[in-house]
Amino acid sequence: MSISRRKFLGWMGAVAAGIGASSSKTANAGGHFTGYPDSMGVLHDMSLCVGCRLCEEACNKVNDLPQPDKPFTDLTVLDEKRRTTPTSHTVVNRYDNVEYNGKPVFRKMQCNHCLEPSCASACMVAAFKKSPEGAVKYDPTVCVGCRYCMIACPFEIPTYEYNENLVPLVQKCTMCAPRIEKGELPACVEVCPKEALIFHKRDDLIKIARERIRKYPDRYVDHIYGEHEMGGTSWLYLSPVPFHEVGMREDLGVTSGPELAHGSLGLVPMIVGLWPAFLLGMKGMSLRREKVATKEKAEAVAIAVAKANAEGDEKVKKAKEFAEKQKEILLVKAKTEQEKAVKKALEEAAESESKTETKIEEDPDA
């Protein structure tokens, strides 16, 4: 991708003009969203949860998350209050301050998959989207790492991979969306031994919860948490104790995050609308600079290689010339030595023959 500064500024101007023309209409948009028809959800009945942590283990397995420092069978981790992390999309906490049937109450914590997600409304690149099936999905390919979703979430669920240097991502429960699309249960629901988790159509779950409250009024608080909180969530809760006693907020109201933020966002449509274009432009210019730098580096390397090759060829040529000269010198020297040796041998042979002739002349009978 390559983008010039002139093209980038042109895009920004066009987007600004479009936003300015439609700002009044945007400011008047809104309306409460009651959820997709037949969307799915999960009901967590805290009166049935025993804190076995099998849901944590199942979640870890299906999402290919690393193993924790302590095994899932080690229940001493329940001695401390925990929250979700990049490597733990769901956690179970024990609340010793309250009891039901003489035992502590346990609560499972994960993304509540709001009907109108605050994380989606805060995300400027639409990395979060509510699916008709019920899950709030995350697209890491468009995420810019601004982490506004973490600030916007009233349940403090999204986490960030601060330890990842190359491509850090936002992490949260996916409601096992790939499994749901294949007709399977969320892993935590499938593994729960006490059926403290039920997966079904959200409307049916509300009916089931109301029937349990009607049938067992002494067991449950007369409230379905998530039916209306923050506009409603796909994850619903029944509790035998007041919800605030198990760490759940009761001050959220029934208005969704997008509705609460709509008025203030309507006052700054220019900023909200230009931000994605600004990020896109900055990314484009950054990629262009990287492309130019890569090209210049490649050209410099090519020049250096060519120079080195030329210098190497010249050295080889000189080495060959030197070798040829040395060869000629050695040949001449060898020839000279050979001639001297032949000459000496001839002289010695002549001298020997002369001595023999002289001896014969002196002693003919010898």
Secondary structure, 3 states (H helix, E strand, C coil): CCCCHHHHHHHHHHHHHHHHHHHHHHHCCCCCCCCCCCCEEEEEECCCCCCCCHHHHHHHHHCCCCCCCCCCCCHHHHHCCCCCECCECCEEEEEEEEEECCEEEEEEECCCCECCCHHHHHCCCCCEEECCCCCEEECCCCCCCCCHHHHHCCCCCCEECCCCCCCCCEECCCCCHHHHHCCCCCHHHHHCCCCCEEEEEHHHHHHHHHHHHHHCCCCCCCCCECCCHHHCECEEEECCCCHHHHCCCCCCCCCCHHHHHHHHHHCCHHHHHHHHHHHHHHHHHHHHHHHHHHHHHHHHHHHHHHHHHHHHHHHHHHHHHHHHHHHHHHHHHHHHHHHHHHHHHHHHHHHHHHHHHHHHHHCCCC
